[in-house]
Amino acid sequence: MCDCSVGVSTMNKTFGVIVCPECKAAKAVDLTNDTTQCHDCGKRLVLEKMRIHYKTISQEEARWAIGRLNAEMRGGELPEKEDVDENDDPCVKASKEAVIADSERERLEIICRVLGEEMEQFTSADVKEVYSHLGKECEDMEKKLRRLEDVYEPKEGVFRSV
């Protein structure tokens, strides 16, 4: 089995890939949760008791890992990691555009514009994920987002770009 770990995050969202012990279905889970339910058989799964086969901060990478794990379990052909198109990931796309910014404010404005175009609404955790792709730290993210002129908060913790 694939027992690798890539990009383990201390941010709000870290995804893991598990296998249901009942029906052997591979599934991506948000590791900040305590439990999940198998989408195939309905079994309630306690995450601390499950083997985490793969960890990542990217949903796209988690999808790739599910395909790889399913192929390993069934003896099929393993998908290459290049099959995952990172350009489909809004956070990766935002980080690629934000790299040209001359200032912190400009970087944040670019990130919010791209996330707004790609996702319509986003959270500070999404922005933090972009910063992690850039290899940068960020503090007081929600406070900084609330100060931007082209960003508003339709509900607590959820932002939209104008």
Secondary structure, DSSP 8 states (H G I E B T S, - for coil): ---EE-S--SSS--EEEEE-TTT--EEEEETTSSEEE-TTT--EEEGGGS---EEES-HHHHHHHHHHHHHHHHT-----GGGS-GGGSHHHHHHHHHTT-SSHHHHHHHHHHHHHHHHSEEEHHHHHHHHHHHT----SHHHHHHH-TTEEEEETTEEEE-
